[in-house]
Amino acid sequence: TNNNSSLIKFFLLLALLVFTACGGGGGGGGSTSGTSDDSSTATNTNTPASSTTTVPWNFVNITGSTVTGSDKFKVGNETGCFVAGRNVTINNFSMLDHEITQAEYQSVMGSNPSYFDGTSGKEAETGETQANRPVDMVSWYDALVYCNKKSMADGLTPCYAISGKTNPAEWGAVPTSNDATWDGVTCNFSANGYRLPTEAEWEYAALGGAAGVNAADPTDYAGPNTESNLGSYAWNSSNSGAKTHEVRKKTANALNLFDLSGNVIEWCWDWYGSLDSSTDYAGPNTESNLGSYAWISSCRVLRGGTCYDAATSCSAAYRSGAQPSVRSDGVGFRVVRSAQ
């Protein structure tokens, strides 16, 4: 594993996210926030909470297995999270087949923060439904709130607790800079509510589950095994027009999951850090091996690439991350549930 290479790419992405307002790693022309003095808490209400064409709230049941890490999971120089010598046992879980849409987010949170909100210059593609584009401009902290609020609304047990409390109404305002209290969040993986996938769950699902990871030559992307076929499965720099698109419009991968490559890059639960054979199922406990970059604190994993990114950044093996307070037009999420 080339940890130095991975860290350099990560910090380049972070610099783009924080300092140049680019979505993902591809240099979009949108918006980014995540500093203590930003004004990103202002939201619009362009997308209606309901739509005449709704996206099914459909979860795919995924059978877990033990993945033996090896170099077969590499895509070019990208190692993914199943590094050689690392054995990861993944329990059964289910994953939402699409990225959280703007309508789904607004129905729970009361507003739509998205940069691609359908206003002038940011309209949906002809024939696509604005409300069904993925939500963007959501931080990792925002995703925690959504997960618990949606769990409570659906009569499920919330997974996340901050200072021992699972009701987001008791958490206070969502931080716009890194916050030690929020970074201390715990996840109850036994709860039946919604949560972010672990990085291992995300990559396992992208590769097609047990059959995919056990293949002699796993797919390079979430669906196709060659860059030449990626356009049928993903919105990226080659076909997106530098904007997000309605979810579930491209071909699904082997597990009938959509947009794991491209469209918006997706938050995962894990801290961002280098991986080795001793790293457990939920990833590093804290950031590790940052060396001269140790001034960067509390970064969380992002996976899948954006509508701005070249194919390399949309591979199933490409790892990146950002501070959990960052909100960017290239960043969204999807949810999973632990099997009960």
C-alpha positions as CSV (number, residue, x, y, z in Angstrom):
1,T,0.0,0.0,0.0
2,N,1.3,3.4,-0.9
3,N,0.0,5.4,2.1
4,N,1.9,8.5,1.2
5,S,0.3,8.6,-2.3
6,S,-3.1,8.2,-0.8
7,L,-2.6,10.9,1.8
8,I,-1.3,13.3,-0.9
9,K,-4.4,12.8,-3.0
10,F,-6.6,13.2,0.1
11,F,-5.2,16.5,1.0
12,L,-5.4,17.7,-2.6
13,L,-9.1,16.9,-2.5
14,L,-9.5,18.6,0.9
15,A,-7.8,21.7,-0.4
16,L,-10.2,21.8,-3.3
17,L,-13.2,21.3,-1.1
18,V,-12.2,23.9,1.5
19,F,-10.3,26.5,-0.4
20,T,-11.4,26.6,-4.0
21,A,-15.1,25.7,-3.7
22,C,-14.8,22.8,-6.1
23,G,-17.1,19.8,-5.8
24,G,-15.3,16.6,-5.1
25,G,-11.9,16.3,-6.7
26,G,-12.8,17.5,-10.1
27,G,-12.9,21.2,-10.0
28,G,-16.6,22.1,-10.3
29,G,-17.7,25.7,-10.1
30,G,-20.1,25.4,-7.3
31,S,-20.1,26.2,-3.6
32,T,-18.3,24.9,-0.5
33,S,-18.6,25.7,3.2
34,G,-17.2,24.4,6.4
35,T,-15.6,27.2,8.3
36,S,-16.7,28.7,11.6
37,D,-17.6,32.1,10.1
38,D,-19.5,30.9,7.0
39,S,-23.1,31.6,6.2
40,S,-24.0,28.2,4.9
41,T,-26.8,27.6,7.4
42,A,-29.0,29.6,5.1
43,T,-31.0,27.2,2.9
44,N,-33.5,27.4,0.1
45,T,-36.8,25.8,-0.4
46,N,-36.8,25.4,-4.1
47,T,-37.4,21.7,-4.1
48,P,-40.8,20.7,-2.9
49,A,-40.9,18.1,-0.1
50,S,-43.2,16.0,-2.2
51,S,-43.0,15.2,-5.9
52,T,-45.4,13.8,-8.4
53,T,-42.7,11.4,-9.4
54,T,-41.2,10.0,-6.2
55,V,-38.2,7.7,-5.9
56,P,-39.0,4.3,-4.3
57,W,-37.6,4.0,-0.8
58,N,-36.0,0.7,-1.8
59,F,-33.4,-1.2,0.2
60,V,-31.3,-4.0,-1.1
61,N,-30.5,-6.8,1.3
62,I,-26.8,-7.6,1.2
63,T,-25.4,-10.9,2.6
64,G,-22.1,-10.3,4.4
65,S,-19.0,-12.4,4.3
66,T,-15.3,-12.2,5.3
67,V,-13.2,-10.4,2.8
68,T,-9.5,-11.3,2.5
69,G,-7.7,-8.2,1.4
70,S,-5.3,-8.5,-1.5
71,D,-3.9,-6.6,-4.4
72,K,-6.7,-7.9,-6.7
73,F,-8.8,-5.0,-5.4
74,K,-6.4,-2.3,-6.6
75,V,-7.4,-0.1,-9.5
76,G,-4.3,1.4,-10.9
77,N,-2.5,2.8,-7.8
78,E,-5.7,2.9,-5.8
79,T,-5.8,0.2,-3.1
80,G,-9.4,0.6,-1.7
81,C,-10.1,-0.5,1.9
82,F,-9.5,-4.3,1.4
83,V,-5.7,-3.9,1.5
84,A,-3.4,-6.9,1.4
85,G,-3.3,-8.7,4.7
86,R,-6.5,-7.2,6.0
87,N,-9.4,-9.6,6.7
88,V,-12.7,-7.8,7.2
89,T,-15.9,-9.6,8.3
90,I,-19.0,-7.8,7.1
91,N,-22.3,-8.6,8.7
92,N,-25.6,-8.7,6.8
93,F,-27.0,-5.3,6.1
94,S,-29.3,-3.5,3.7
95,M,-28.4,-0.4,1.6
96,L,-30.7,2.2,0.0
97,D,-30.5,1.7,-3.7
98,H,-30.0,5.4,-4.4
99,E,-28.4,8.6,-3.0
100,I,-30.7,10.6,-0.7
101,T,-32.7,12.9,-2.9
102,Q,-33.4,16.6,-2.4
103,A,-37.1,15.8,-1.7
104,E,-36.2,13.0,0.7
105,Y,-33.9,15.3,2.6
106,Q,-36.3,18.2,2.7
107,S,-39.2,16.0,3.9
108,V,-37.1,15.2,7.0
109,M,-35.0,18.3,7.6
110,G,-37.5,20.9,6.5
111,S,-35.2,22.6,3.9
112,N,-33.1,21.8,0.9
113,P,-29.5,23.1,1.1
114,S,-28.5,21.9,-2.4
115,Y,-26.4,24.0,-4.7
116,F,-28.0,22.3,-7.7
117,D,-31.5,23.5,-6.6
118,G,-33.0,24.0,-10.0
119,T,-32.7,27.8,-10.0
120,S,-31.3,29.7,-13.1
121,G,-28.1,28.0,-14.3
122,K,-28.6,25.0,-12.1
123,E,-31.7,23.4,-13.7
124,A,-32.3,19.7,-13.9
125,E,-31.5,18.0,-17.2
126,T,-34.5,17.9,-19.6
127,G,-36.7,15.0,-18.7
128,E,-35.4,14.7,-15.2
129,T,-37.2,15.5,-12.0
130,Q,-35.6,18.3,-9.9
131,A,-36.8,16.8,-6.6
132,N,-35.1,13.5,-7.4
133,R,-31.6,14.9,-7.9
134,P,-29.3,13.9,-5.0
135,V,-29.1,16.3,-2.1
136,D,-25.7,18.1,-2.0
137,M,-24.1,20.7,0.3
138,V,-24.6,18.4,3.3
139,S,-21.9,17.8,5.9
140,W,-21.1,14.6,7.7
141,Y,-22.8,16.2,10.7
142,D,-25.9,17.0,8.7
143,A,-26.1,13.3,7.6
144,L,-26.1,12.2,11.3
145,V,-29.0,14.4,12.0
146,Y,-30.9,13.2,9.0
147,C,-30.3,9.5,9.9
148,N,-31.7,9.8,13.4
149,K,-34.6,12.1,12.5
150,K,-35.6,9.7,9.7
151,S,-35.3,6.7,12.0
152,M,-37.5,8.3,14.7
153,A,-40.1,9.4,12.1
154,D,-40.2,5.8,10.8
155,G,-40.5,4.3,14.3
156,L,-37.0,2.8,14.3
157,T,-34.3,2.9,16.9
158,P,-31.7,5.7,16.1
159,C,-28.2,4.5,15.6
160,Y,-26.3,7.7,16.7
161,A,-25.8,9.2,20.1
162,I,-24.1,12.4,21.0
163,S,-23.3,12.8,24.7
164,G,-25.6,9.8,25.3
165,K,-28.6,11.4,23.5
166,T,-30.2,10.0,20.4
167,N,-32.7,12.8,19.7
168,P,-31.1,15.4,17.4
169,A,-33.3,18.1,18.9
170,E,-31.0,17.7,22.0
171,W,-27.8,18.0,20.1
172,G,-27.9,21.7,19.5
173,A,-27.1,23.5,16.2
174,V,-25.2,21.6,13.6
175,P,-21.6,22.8,13.8
176,T,-20.1,24.7,10.8
177,S,-16.6,23.9,11.9
178,N,-15.1,20.7,13.5
179,D,-16.6,20.1,16.9
180,A,-15.1,17.8,19.5
181,T,-18.5,16.9,21.0
182,W,-20.0,15.9,17.7
183,D,-16.8,14.1,16.7
184,G,-17.4,12.0,19.9
185,V,-20.6,10.5,18.4
186,T,-21.1,6.8,18.9
187,C,-22.9,4.4,16.6
188,N,-25.1,1.5,17.8
189,F,-24.6,-1.0,15.0
190,S,-27.3,-3.2,16.6
191,A,-30.0,-0.6,16.2
192,N,-32.5,-1.0,13.4
193,G,-32.4,2.6,12.3
194,Y,-30.7,4.4,9.4
195,R,-27.0,5.1,9.4
196,L,-24.1,5.9,7.1
197,P,-22.3,2.8,5.7
198,T,-18.9,1.9,6.9
199,E,-16.2,2.3,4.3
200,A,-16.0,-1.5,4.1
201,E,-19.7,-1.8,3.6
202,W,-19.7,0.8,0.9
203,E,-16.9,-0.8,-1.1
204,Y,-18.3,-4.3,-0.6
205,A,-21.7,-3.1,-2.0
206,A,-20.0,-1.3,-4.9
207,L,-18.1,-4.4,-5.9
208,G,-21.3,-6.5,-5.9
209,G,-21.2,-8.2,-2.5
210,A,-19.8,-11.7,-1.8
211,A,-19.8,-12.7,-5.4
212,G,-18.1,-9.6,-6.4
213,V,-15.3,-9.7,-3.8
214,N,-14.7,-13.4,-4.4
215,A,-14.2,-12.9,-8.1
216,A,-10.7,-13.4,-9.4
217,D,-10.8,-10.0,-11.0
218,P,-13.3,-7.7,-9.1
219,T,-14.9,-4.8,-11.1
220,D,-13.0,-1.6,-11.2
221,Y,-16.2,0.5,-10.8
222,A,-19.6,0.1,-9.2
223,G,-20.8,-2.0,-12.1
224,P,-18.4,-2.1,-15.1
225,N,-14.9,-3.4,-15.1
226,T,-13.6,-1.0,-17.7
227,E,-13.5,2.8,-18.1
228,S,-15.0,2.5,-21.6
229,N,-18.3,1.2,-20.1
230,L,-18.4,3.6,-17.1
231,G,-20.7,6.1,-18.9
232,S,-23.6,3.6,-18.8
233,Y,-23.3,3.4,-15.0
234,A,-22.1,6.7,-13.7
235,W,-22.4,10.5,-14.1
236,N,-18.9,11.9,-14.1
237,S,-16.8,14.5,-15.9
238,S,-17.3,12.8,-19.3
239,N,-21.1,12.9,-19.5
240,S,-22.6,15.0,-16.6
241,G,-22.3,18.5,-18.0
242,A,-20.8,19.4,-14.6
243,K,-24.0,19.0,-12.7
244,T,-25.9,16.3,-10.7
245,H,-28.6,14.2,-12.2
246,E,-31.7,12.5,-11.1
247,V,-30.9,9.3,-9.2
248,R,-31.5,5.8,-10.6
249,K,-31.2,7.0,-14.2
250,K,-28.0,5.0,-15.0
251,T,-27.5,1.2,-15.0
252,A,-27.4,-0.4,-11.6
253,N,-24.5,-2.5,-10.4
254,A,-24.7,-6.3,-9.7
255,L,-26.7,-5.7,-6.5
256,N,-29.2,-3.3,-8.2
257,L,-27.6,-0.3,-6.5
258,F,-27.5,3.0,-8.5
259,D,-24.9,5.8,-8.7
260,L,-22.3,4.4,-6.3
261,S,-19.8,5.6,-8.9
262,G,-20.3,9.3,-9.8
263,N,-23.1,11.9,-9.3
264,V,-22.2,12.9,-5.7
265,I,-19.4,11.5,-3.6
266,E,-20.8,9.8,-0.5
267,W,-20.0,10.2,3.2
268,C,-19.1,7.0,5.1
269,W,-19.0,6.5,8.9
270,D,-15.2,6.0,9.2
271,W,-12.5,8.3,10.1
272,Y,-10.1,8.9,7.2
273,G,-6.8,7.2,7.9
274,S,-4.3,4.8,6.4
275,L,-5.3,1.2,6.6
276,D,-3.4,-1.9,7.4
277,S,-4.1,-5.5,8.5
278,S,-5.0,-4.5,12.0
279,T,-7.7,-2.0,11.0
280,D,-11.1,-3.2,12.2
281,Y,-14.5,-3.3,10.4
282,A,-15.5,0.3,11.2
283,G,-12.2,1.7,10.0
284,P,-9.5,3.6,12.0
285,N,-10.6,4.7,15.5
286,T,-8.9,8.1,14.8
287,E,-7.0,9.6,12.0
288,S,-3.6,7.9,11.8
289,N,-0.2,8.3,10.1
290,L,-0.8,11.9,8.9
291,G,2.8,12.8,9.5
292,S,3.4,16.4,8.5
293,Y,-0.3,16.8,7.8
294,A,-1.3,16.3,11.4
295,W,-2.7,19.9,11.6
296,I,-5.7,18.5,9.7
297,S,-8.1,17.1,12.2
298,S,-11.2,14.9,12.3
299,C,-11.6,13.9,8.7
300,R,-14.2,11.4,7.5
301,V,-14.3,9.1,4.5
302,L,-15.9,10.0,1.2
303,R,-16.3,7.4,-1.6
304,G,-17.5,7.1,-5.1
305,G,-16.5,10.2,-7.0
306,T,-18.6,13.1,-8.2
307,C,-20.2,14.5,-11.4
308,Y,-17.1,16.6,-11.8
309,D,-14.6,13.7,-11.5
310,A,-12.6,11.7,-14.0
311,A,-13.0,7.9,-14.1
312,T,-10.1,7.3,-11.7
313,S,-11.8,9.1,-8.9
314,C,-15.1,7.1,-9.5
315,S,-13.5,3.7,-9.1
316,A,-14.6,1.3,-6.3
317,A,-11.1,1.6,-4.9
318,Y,-10.6,5.3,-4.8
319,R,-10.5,6.7,-1.2
320,S,-10.8,10.3,-0.2
321,G,-12.1,12.3,2.7
322,A,-12.9,15.7,4.2
323,Q,-13.6,17.4,7.5
324,P,-17.0,16.5,8.8
325,S,-18.2,20.1,8.8
326,V,-17.5,20.6,5.0
327,R,-20.5,21.2,2.8
328,S,-19.9,21.0,-1.0
329,D,-22.0,20.8,-4.1
330,G,-20.2,17.5,-4.9
331,V,-21.0,15.8,-1.6
332,G,-24.1,13.8,-0.6
333,F,-24.8,10.4,1.1
334,R,-27.0,7.3,1.2
335,V,-28.1,5.2,4.1
336,V,-27.9,1.6,5.3
337,R,-29.5,-0.5,8.0
338,S,-28.0,-3.4,10.0
339,A,-29.8,-6.7,9.5
340,Q,-32.1,-7.5,12.3
